[in-house]
Amino acid sequence: MFLFFVPALIVLVLESSRMEKKIPITVVNVKKDNKMNVEVVHGNLNRLDPTTRIVAGMRRRCLELMSPEEMQLLRFPPEKNTDSPLNKSLVFRSGSEESLMDANGTRLWSYSEGTRFNLFTGNQTLLERKESFNKMNSNSTSSVHCGFYNFNGGFRISDDDKIYMKTCQAVVSTCAFGGGDDIYQPIGMTAASLDKVCYVAFWDEITHLAQEAGDRRIDENHMIGKWRIVIVKDLPFVDQRLNGKIPKMLTHRLFPQSRYSIWVDSKSQFRRDPLGVFEALLWRTNSVFAISEHGARSSIYDEGKAIVKKNKASPEEVSIQLTQYKQEGFSDIKRFNEKKALSEASIIIREHTAETNLLMCVWFNEVVRFTSRDQLSFPYVLRQLKISGVNMFPVCTRKDMVNSMGHKKKVKPLVI
């Protein structure tokens, strides 16, 4: 009997080890110098299988897209005629650099010790912050801080890239600063989308060198695969997380002619047709902004505790932010408009309207003023502005749009 069980035990151990081992599941052909190089990859990369869930006893896809044939025929809807006062009154603030020069004419890094406001952001006062929240219902023309405050504020982009970015009517964008993440090629799009949608990845020079060392080189057309690579120089913040908020939140400033955008964090591979995503999450639902509910928590106050516990921000800076919100009457609610009150912002889909542009400007100013953990400030900003047409979609919808690869490594702060 003993001899009978020994072989069976060996088989079970072998099968268990095979199940736990990560097996290469995809082979990618990468065209380079007119040759095809075969690269074996692991895990989630290049997966196109849909994410599903049980609804009313039936299994359904989390992101219900049109058929490929229908998506191939999609066109951008006509521009809307709106009577919103913001269309005429929203102006982005700019100014001189005199207030950031010392007595010897030397440029200072920030306006004062303990603040991250600088020449790129401008120095937003608490009164100006309050006025920006009231901007939605104001007919008066008053400017709001929205980055790019001064010509010498940094985030420099070449003229060739600026010309290209002005041609984009819609864009899927990402960024990798500090050499932290690789670039993942988007998949799952139709030929029609490739003709109508730009794919732009923002890198700094550190990432550029790191990617070249990994044999990922930009071609003569500034491309790597489907991505147009835009090299940014003179990043304005020491904190690379804050530098990453510029392409994430200020897409309307970088792509002034774009009507629609999809932001994808660098830890993810976008795997759906962008026109199909616009149709499913914006046009079909009559929305202008779409973002995921948070997967683990529902309250910014619970999220603040989790951020401190995971050492993603200091207890002091989280406390300052949440104390300010409490003083301004922001309650600890778990639900907002029948959805979770907390969002997860690794993918953002939006129409570039005056209202969503204001939302992103105000949100950006909050992550500069307080912590760079943008999920803490988004619910506050959303409720303060009272913007309509926001689609908070379930977590499984987000998972259907991207293959999550995780961050490659933690980037280090810039040395100025």
C-alpha positions in Angstrom: 0.0 0.0 0.0 2.8 2.4 0.9 4.5 1.8 -2.5 1.3 2.7 -4.2 1.0 6.1 -2.5 4.6 7.2 -3.0 4.3 7.6 -6.8 0.9 9.3 -6.4 2.5 11.8 -3.9 5.3 12.6 -6.3 2.8 13.3 -9.1 0.8 15.7 -6.8 4.0 17.6 -5.9 5.0 17.9 -9.5 1.6 19.1 -10.6 1.5 21.6 -7.7 4.9 23.1 -8.7 3.7 23.4 -12.3 0.6 25.3 -11.2 2.6 27.8 -9.1 5.2 28.4 -11.7 4.7 31.4 -14.0 4.8 30.0 -17.5 5.5 32.1 -20.5 2.2 32.4 -22.3 2.8 34.8 -25.2 5.3 35.2 -27.9 5.6 38.7 -29.3 7.1 39.6 -32.7 8.8 42.9 -32.6 9.8 44.6 -35.8 13.2 46.2 -35.6 15.7 47.2 -38.4 13.5 45.2 -40.8 14.0 42.0 -38.8 11.6 40.1 -36.7 12.8 39.5 -33.1 11.0 37.0 -31.0 10.5 38.0 -27.4 9.0 35.6 -24.9 6.9 37.4 -22.3 5.2 36.3 -19.1 1.9 36.9 -17.3 -0.7 39.3 -18.5 1.0 40.9 -21.4 -1.0 40.9 -24.7 -4.1 39.2 -23.2 -7.3 40.1 -25.0 -9.7 37.8 -23.2 -12.7 39.7 -21.7 -13.3 40.2 -18.0 -16.8 39.0 -17.0 -19.1 39.1 -14.0 -22.4 37.7 -12.9 -25.4 40.0 -13.5 -28.9 38.7 -12.6 -27.7 35.2 -12.6 -26.0 35.5 -16.0 -22.3 35.9 -16.9 -21.8 39.1 -18.8 -18.8 41.1 -20.0 -17.8 43.9 -17.8 -17.2 46.3 -20.7 -19.9 45.8 -23.3 -18.3 47.0 -26.5 -19.8 47.1 -30.0 -18.7 44.4 -32.4 -15.4 45.0 -34.3 -17.5 45.7 -37.4 -19.6 48.3 -35.7 -16.5 49.9 -34.1 -14.9 50.2 -37.5 -17.7 52.5 -38.5 -17.6 54.8 -35.4 -17.1 58.5 -35.9 -16.7 61.3 -33.4 -20.0 62.9 -32.6 -20.7 66.5 -33.7 -19.4 69.1 -31.3 -22.1 70.2 -28.9 -23.4 73.7 -28.7 -23.5 74.5 -25.0 -24.6 77.6 -23.1 -22.2 76.9 -20.3 -20.6 80.2 -19.0 -17.3 78.3 -18.6 -16.9 78.1 -22.4 -16.1 81.9 -22.4 -14.9 82.5 -18.9 -12.4 79.7 -18.3 -8.9 81.2 -18.7 -5.6 79.6 -17.6 -3.5 81.8 -15.5 0.1 82.8 -16.5 2.6 85.2 -15.0 6.1 86.4 -14.7 9.0 84.8 -12.8 9.9 87.8 -10.6 8.3 86.3 -7.5 10.6 83.3 -7.7 13.9 85.2 -7.9 16.1 86.0 -4.9 17.9 89.3 -4.5 20.8 88.1 -6.7 18.4 87.1 -9.5 18.9 83.4 -8.9 15.9 81.2 -9.6 14.4 79.6 -6.5 12.9 76.1 -6.6 9.6 77.0 -4.8 7.9 80.1 -3.4 8.6 79.2 0.2 9.8 76.3 2.3 7.3 73.5 2.6 5.4 74.3 -0.6 5.6 72.7 -4.0 4.2 75.6 -5.9 6.8 76.8 -8.4 7.2 78.5 -11.8 5.3 75.7 -13.5 2.3 75.9 -11.2 2.2 79.5 -10.0 1.5 80.3 -6.4 -2.1 79.6 -5.8 -3.4 81.3 -2.7 -6.2 79.8 -0.5 -8.5 82.6 -1.8 -7.7 81.7 -5.4 -8.3 78.0 -4.5 -11.7 78.8 -3.1 -12.6 80.9 -6.2 -11.6 78.0 -8.5 -14.2 75.8 -6.8 -16.9 78.5 -7.4 -15.9 78.8 -11.1 -18.6 76.4 -12.3 -21.4 78.9 -11.6 -19.5 82.1 -12.4 -20.1 84.2 -15.5 -17.1 86.5 -14.8 -13.9 85.9 -16.7 -11.3 85.0 -14.1 -8.3 82.9 -14.6 -7.4 79.6 -12.8 -4.1 78.0 -12.2 -3.6 75.1 -14.5 0.2 74.5 -14.8 2.4 76.0 -17.5 2.3 79.3 -15.5 5.6 80.6 -16.7 7.7 80.0 -19.8 10.7 79.1 -17.6 8.6 76.8 -15.4 9.9 73.6 -17.1 8.3 70.6 -18.8 9.9 71.5 -22.2 8.8 69.7 -25.3 10.3 70.0 -28.8 8.6 72.1 -31.5 8.2 69.0 -33.6 6.3 67.2 -30.9 4.1 70.2 -30.2 3.2 70.4 -33.9 2.3 66.7 -33.9 0.3 66.9 -30.6 -1.8 69.7 -32.2 -3.0 67.3 -34.9 -4.6 64.9 -32.4 -8.4 64.9 -32.2 -8.3 62.1 -29.6 -5.4 60.7 -27.7 -4.4 57.7 -25.6 -1.5 58.8 -23.4 0.8 57.5 -20.7 4.2 58.5 -19.2 7.2 57.0 -17.5 9.6 59.4 -15.7 12.7 58.4 -13.8 13.3 55.1 -15.8 10.7 53.3 -13.7 8.5 51.4 -16.2 8.8 49.8 -19.6 6.5 50.7 -22.5 3.7 48.3 -23.3 2.2 48.4 -26.8 -1.5 49.0 -27.0 -3.6 46.2 -28.5 -7.1 45.4 -29.5 -7.9 48.5 -31.7 -9.5 48.6 -35.1 -7.8 50.1 -38.2 -10.3 53.0 -37.9 -9.0 53.9 -34.5 -5.4 53.9 -35.6 -6.3 56.5 -38.2 -8.3 58.7 -35.7 -6.5 58.3 -32.4 -3.0 59.3 -31.4 -0.9 57.2 -28.9 1.6 59.3 -27.0 4.0 58.3 -24.3 5.9 61.0 -22.4 9.4 60.1 -21.2 12.1 62.1 -19.5 15.8 61.7 -20.5 16.4 59.1 -17.7 13.7 56.8 -19.1 15.0 57.4 -22.6 18.4 56.2 -21.6 17.0 53.2 -19.6 14.9 52.1 -22.5 17.7 52.4 -25.0 19.8 50.2 -22.7 17.0 47.7 -22.9 17.3 47.9 -26.7 14.0 49.9 -27.2 15.0 52.6 -29.5 13.0 55.5 -31.0 12.9 55.4 -34.8 13.3 58.4 -37.1 9.6 59.1 -36.9 9.7 59.4 -33.1 7.9 56.1 -32.7 8.3 52.8 -30.9 5.6 50.6 -32.2 2.3 52.5 -32.0 3.5 55.0 -29.5 4.8 58.4 -30.4 7.5 59.1 -27.8 7.7 62.6 -26.5 10.9 63.4 -24.6 10.3 66.0 -21.8 13.1 68.1 -20.5 13.4 70.2 -17.4 10.8 68.5 -15.2 9.5 71.0 -12.7 9.2 68.8 -9.6 11.7 66.8 -7.5 8.9 64.3 -6.8 8.6 62.2 -9.9 5.0 61.3 -9.0 4.1 64.9 -9.3 5.8 65.2 -12.7 3.6 62.3 -13.8 0.5 64.3 -12.8 1.2 66.8 -15.6 0.4 64.5 -18.6 -2.2 62.7 -16.5 -4.3 65.7 -15.5 -3.3 68.4 -17.9 -4.0 66.6 -21.2 -6.1 69.5 -22.4 -3.1 71.8 -22.1 -0.7 69.4 -23.9 -3.2 68.5 -26.7 -5.1 71.8 -27.2 -7.0 70.5 -30.3 -8.0 67.2 -28.8 -11.7 66.5 -28.1 -11.3 63.2 -26.2 -8.5 61.5 -24.2 -7.8 58.2 -22.4 -5.1 58.2 -19.7 -3.4 54.9 -18.9 -0.9 54.5 -16.1 2.5 53.1 -17.2 1.9 50.0 -15.1 -0.8 48.9 -17.5 -1.2 47.8 -21.1 -4.2 49.3 -22.9 -6.0 46.5 -24.7 -9.2 47.8 -26.1 -10.3 49.9 -29.1 -10.4 53.6 -27.9 -13.3 54.6 -30.1 -15.2 51.6 -28.7 -14.3 52.7 -25.1 -15.5 56.3 -25.8 -18.8 54.9 -27.2 -19.4 52.5 -24.3 -18.4 54.8 -21.4 -19.1 58.3 -22.6 -21.4 58.5 -25.7 -23.8 55.7 -24.7 -24.1 56.9 -21.2 -24.2 60.6 -22.1 -21.2 61.2 -19.9 -18.2 63.6 -20.3 -15.9 61.9 -17.7 -15.4 58.2 -16.7 -13.3 56.8 -13.9 -13.2 53.6 -11.9 -14.6 53.0 -8.5 -11.9 52.0 -6.0 -11.4 48.3 -5.5 -10.8 48.1 -1.8 -12.2 51.2 0.0 -15.0 53.7 -0.3 -13.9 56.7 1.9 -11.0 59.1 1.5 -10.5 58.9 5.3 -10.1 55.1 5.2 -7.8 55.6 2.1 -5.7 58.1 4.1 -5.1 55.5 6.8 -4.1 52.9 4.1 -1.7 55.4 2.4 0.1 56.0 5.7 0.2 52.3 6.6 1.7 51.5 3.2 4.2 54.4 3.5 3.0 56.0 0.4 2.8 59.4 2.1 3.8 60.7 5.5 1.3 60.8 8.3 1.8 64.6 8.6 0.9 65.5 5.0 -2.1 63.1 4.9 -3.3 64.6 8.2 -2.9 68.2 6.9 -5.0 67.4 3.8 -7.8 65.5 5.5 -8.0 68.0 8.3 -8.4 70.8 5.8 -11.2 68.8 4.1 -13.0 68.2 7.4 -12.8 71.9 8.3 -14.4 72.6 4.9 -17.3 70.3 5.7 -16.3 67.2 3.7 -18.1 64.3 5.4 -16.9 60.7 5.7 -19.5 59.2 3.4 -19.0 55.8 1.7 -21.4 56.3 -1.2 -21.9 59.2 -3.7 -24.6 59.2 -6.4 -25.2 55.5 -5.7 -21.5 54.7 -6.4 -18.4 54.4 -4.2 -17.2 57.7 -2.9 -13.6 56.8 -3.7 -12.1 56.3 -7.1 -9.1 54.6 -8.6 -7.5 56.8 -11.3 -5.1 54.5 -13.2 -7.3 55.0 -16.3 -9.3 58.1 -17.1 -11.6 58.6 -20.1 -13.0 62.1 -20.8 -14.3 64.5 -23.3 -12.4 67.8 -23.2 -15.2 70.2 -22.2 -14.8 73.4 -20.2 -16.2 71.6 -17.2 -13.8 68.6 -17.3 -10.9 70.9 -18.1 -11.7 72.9 -14.9 -12.0 69.6 -13.0 -8.5 68.5 -14.0 -7.0 72.0 -13.3 -8.5 72.1 -9.8 -7.5 68.4 -9.2 -3.9 69.1 -10.3 -3.7 72.1 -7.9 -4.9 69.9 -5.0 -2.2 67.3 -5.6 0.5 70.0 -5.7 -0.8 71.7 -2.5 -1.3 68.5 -0.5 -0.2 64.9 -1.2 0.5 63.5 -4.7 -2.0 60.6 -3.9 -4.6 61.8 -6.3 -7.4 59.4 -5.0 -7.5 61.5 -1.8 -8.4 64.7 -3.6 -10.6 63.6 -6.5 -13.8 62.9 -4.5 -13.4 66.3 -2.7 -12.9 68.1 -6.0 -15.8 66.3 -7.7 -18.2 67.2 -4.9 -17.1 70.8 -4.7 -17.5 71.4 -8.4 -20.8 69.4 -8.7 -20.0 68.4 -12.3 -22.7 66.3 -14.0 -22.0 63.6 -16.6 -19.5 61.6 -14.5 -19.5 57.9 -15.1 -18.0 56.0 -12.1 -17.7 52.5 -13.6 -17.1 49.2 -11.7 -13.6 47.8 -11.0 -14.1 44.9 -13.4 -14.7 47.4 -16.3 -11.3 48.9 -15.6 -9.8 45.4 -15.6 -11.3 44.7 -19.0 -9.6 47.7 -20.5 -6.0 47.0 -19.4 -3.6 44.3 -18.7 -2.1 45.1 -15.3 1.7 44.6 -15.3 2.7 46.4 -12.1 5.4 49.0 -11.7 8.8 47.7 -12.7 10.6 49.6 -9.9 10.2 52.6 -7.6 11.6 55.7 -9.2 14.0 58.0 -7.2 13.4 61.7 -6.7 15.2 64.1 -9.1 18.4 65.6 -7.8 18.3 69.4 -8.5 
